[in-house]
Amino acid sequence: MVQTIQISDLTLHEVKTKFGLQENQDDSFFREWQDNSPELTELEKQQLDQIKKNFLYLSEYPTTEEVVKLVVLSPLLSIAGFYSPPFRIPAEVSVQIALEAEGELVRGRIDVLVLQDKLWVAVVESKEAGFSLKNAISQALAYMIATPTPELTAYGFVTNGSEFRFIKLVMQPTPQYGFSDLFTIQRRENELYIVVGILKRIGELIKS
């Protein structure tokens, strides 16, 4: 009998074990977040300053995942160009990953899936403010493994509204993943500038 497992229940260790993933900590593996990103306009910086101000105010109260999406995630994706051609964003996409050898079916739903010409090119996973990114990272990796184009690089972006991290996944010849640094909205300087710059950079790579 096939056992169904919810992706939200998987730890990072379980994702790595079940799918044979290895973390690549070499700086050369994930250069995309470190290389020069497109310059932001003064208007974009003003918008990002307002996003930071809005979230810091709202985070003084209980902040749900929906608030994180509305106040932080959606504006960031808009500024980075993911709401413009050639990208489309179908929300809440179901994902199933069959592990026939173990008799398991891993199932879950993606918060936001960024597509280009029906190709899975990026995963965005938002978690409630106050929650660690650890669970979001394990879920995002599990979703990314389900890409229908394993020959292409997949990118992930996880946030709880306060913290932000990027993921790179390469399935061939062996499944490997790597992380960017952790960025936070809590520092004096506005690290959303860096976050949007990386999003723009990844968008350019995807389109090319």
C-alpha positions as CSV (number, residue, x, y, z in Angstrom):
1,M,0.0,0.0,0.0
2,V,1.4,3.4,-1.0
3,Q,2.0,5.7,2.0
4,T,1.2,9.4,1.4
5,I,3.5,12.0,3.0
6,Q,2.8,15.7,3.2
7,I,5.7,17.8,2.0
8,S,5.1,20.1,5.0
9,D,6.0,17.2,7.3
10,L,9.4,16.6,5.8
11,T,12.6,17.8,7.5
12,L,15.6,18.9,5.5
13,H,17.4,15.7,6.5
14,E,14.5,13.6,5.2
15,V,14.4,15.5,1.9
16,K,18.1,15.0,1.4
17,T,17.9,11.3,2.3
18,K,14.7,10.5,0.3
19,F,15.9,12.2,-2.9
20,G,19.7,11.7,-2.7
21,L,20.4,15.4,-2.4
22,Q,23.8,16.8,-1.5
23,E,24.6,20.3,-0.3
24,N,27.3,22.1,-2.4
25,Q,29.0,24.7,-0.2
26,D,31.6,25.7,-2.9
27,D,31.3,29.4,-3.6
28,S,31.5,28.7,-7.3
29,F,28.4,26.5,-7.3
30,F,25.9,29.4,-6.7
31,R,27.5,32.4,-8.2
32,E,24.2,33.9,-9.4
33,W,23.4,35.6,-6.1
34,Q,27.0,36.9,-5.7
35,D,27.5,38.3,-9.2
36,N,26.6,41.9,-10.1
37,S,22.9,42.4,-10.1
38,P,21.0,45.1,-12.0
39,E,21.0,48.6,-10.5
40,L,17.8,49.7,-8.7
41,T,16.1,52.9,-9.6
42,E,15.5,55.6,-6.9
43,L,11.8,54.8,-7.2
44,E,12.4,51.1,-6.6
45,K,14.5,51.9,-3.5
46,Q,11.7,54.2,-2.2
47,Q,9.2,51.4,-2.7
48,L,11.4,48.9,-0.9
49,D,11.9,51.4,2.0
50,Q,8.1,51.6,2.3
51,I,7.8,47.8,2.2
52,K,10.3,47.5,5.0
53,K,8.5,50.2,7.0
54,N,5.1,48.6,6.5
55,F,6.3,45.1,7.6
56,L,8.2,46.3,10.7
57,Y,5.1,48.1,11.8
58,L,2.7,45.2,11.1
59,S,5.1,42.6,12.7
60,E,4.5,44.3,16.1
61,Y,1.2,42.3,15.9
62,P,0.4,38.7,15.0
63,T,1.4,38.3,11.3
64,T,-0.1,35.5,9.2
65,E,1.3,34.0,6.1
66,E,-1.3,35.9,4.0
67,V,0.0,39.2,5.4
68,V,3.6,38.2,4.5
69,K,2.4,37.5,0.9
70,L,0.5,40.7,0.6
71,V,2.8,43.1,2.3
72,V,6.3,41.7,1.4
73,L,6.3,38.9,-1.1
74,S,4.0,40.2,-3.8
75,P,5.5,43.7,-4.0
76,L,9.0,42.2,-4.2
77,L,8.0,40.0,-7.1
78,S,6.4,42.9,-8.8
79,I,9.4,45.2,-8.5
80,A,11.7,42.3,-9.7
81,G,9.6,42.0,-12.9
82,F,7.9,38.6,-12.3
83,Y,4.5,39.9,-13.0
84,S,5.5,40.9,-16.5
85,P,6.0,38.9,-19.7
86,P,7.2,36.2,-20.2
87,F,6.4,35.2,-16.6
88,R,3.1,33.9,-15.3
89,I,2.2,33.0,-11.7
90,P,-0.4,30.3,-11.0
91,A,-0.8,30.1,-7.2
92,E,-1.3,27.1,-5.0
93,V,-0.1,24.4,-7.5
94,S,-0.4,20.8,-6.4
95,V,2.8,18.7,-6.5
96,Q,3.2,14.9,-6.2
97,I,6.5,13.1,-6.1
98,A,6.4,9.3,-6.4
99,L,9.0,7.3,-4.6
100,E,8.1,3.9,-6.0
101,A,11.1,2.1,-4.5
102,E,10.0,3.1,-1.0
103,G,6.3,2.9,-1.7
104,E,5.8,6.5,-0.8
105,L,3.9,9.4,-2.5
106,V,5.1,12.8,-1.4
107,R,2.3,15.4,-1.9
108,G,2.1,19.1,-1.3
109,R,1.0,22.5,-2.5
110,I,3.2,25.4,-3.7
111,D,2.4,28.9,-2.5
112,V,3.6,30.6,-5.6
113,L,5.1,29.0,-8.7
114,V,6.8,31.2,-11.3
115,L,6.6,29.8,-14.8
116,Q,8.0,30.8,-18.2
117,D,6.4,29.2,-21.2
118,K,5.1,26.4,-19.0
119,L,8.5,25.6,-17.7
120,W,9.0,25.4,-14.0
121,V,11.8,28.0,-13.3
122,A,11.5,29.2,-9.8
123,V,9.7,28.3,-6.5
124,V,8.7,30.9,-4.0
125,E,7.7,29.6,-0.5
126,S,6.4,32.0,2.1
127,K,6.0,31.1,5.8
128,E,4.4,32.9,8.6
129,A,6.4,35.6,10.2
130,G,8.1,34.4,13.4
131,F,8.7,30.9,11.9
132,S,12.1,29.7,11.1
133,L,13.1,29.4,7.4
134,K,14.3,25.8,8.1
135,N,10.9,24.2,7.3
136,A,10.3,26.5,4.3
137,I,13.7,25.5,2.9
138,S,13.0,21.7,3.2
139,Q,9.5,22.3,1.5
140,A,10.9,24.4,-1.3
141,L,13.6,21.8,-2.1
142,A,11.0,19.0,-2.2
143,Y,8.9,21.1,-4.6
144,M,11.9,22.0,-6.8
145,I,12.8,18.3,-7.2
146,A,9.4,17.8,-9.0
147,T,10.6,20.1,-11.9
148,P,9.6,18.6,-15.3
149,T,12.8,19.9,-16.7
150,P,15.5,18.3,-14.5
151,E,18.2,19.3,-17.1
152,L,17.7,22.9,-16.2
153,T,18.8,24.8,-13.1
154,A,16.0,25.5,-10.6
155,Y,15.9,28.4,-8.2
156,G,14.1,28.8,-4.9
157,F,13.3,31.8,-2.8
158,V,12.1,31.4,0.8
159,T,10.9,34.1,3.2
160,N,9.0,34.5,6.4
161,G,8.7,38.2,5.8
162,S,11.6,39.1,8.0
163,E,14.3,36.8,6.6
164,F,15.1,35.9,3.0
165,R,17.2,33.1,1.4
166,F,17.8,31.9,-2.1
167,I,18.3,28.2,-3.2
168,K,19.9,26.8,-6.3
169,L,19.1,23.2,-7.4
170,V,20.9,21.2,-10.1
171,M,19.5,17.7,-10.7
172,Q,22.1,16.4,-13.3
173,P,24.4,14.6,-13.2
174,T,23.8,14.4,-9.5
175,P,21.2,16.3,-7.4
176,Q,23.0,19.2,-5.6
177,Y,21.8,22.3,-3.9
178,G,23.3,25.5,-2.5
179,F,22.2,28.5,-0.5
180,S,22.8,32.2,-0.6
181,D,23.6,34.2,2.5
182,L,20.6,34.9,4.8
183,F,19.2,38.4,4.4
184,T,17.0,40.1,6.9
185,I,14.7,43.1,7.1
186,Q,15.8,43.8,10.7
187,R,19.2,45.4,9.9
188,R,19.7,49.1,9.7
189,E,20.5,49.1,6.0
190,N,17.7,47.9,3.8
191,E,18.7,44.4,2.6
192,L,15.6,44.3,0.4
193,Y,17.7,46.2,-2.1
194,I,20.0,43.1,-2.3
195,V,17.1,40.7,-2.3
196,V,15.4,42.4,-5.3
197,G,18.7,42.7,-7.1
198,I,19.2,39.0,-6.9
199,L,15.6,38.3,-8.0
200,K,16.2,40.5,-11.0
201,R,19.4,38.7,-11.8
202,I,17.8,35.3,-11.6
203,G,14.9,36.6,-13.8
204,E,17.4,37.7,-16.4
205,L,19.1,34.3,-16.4
206,I,15.8,32.5,-16.7
207,K,14.7,34.6,-19.7
208,S,18.0,34.1,-21.5
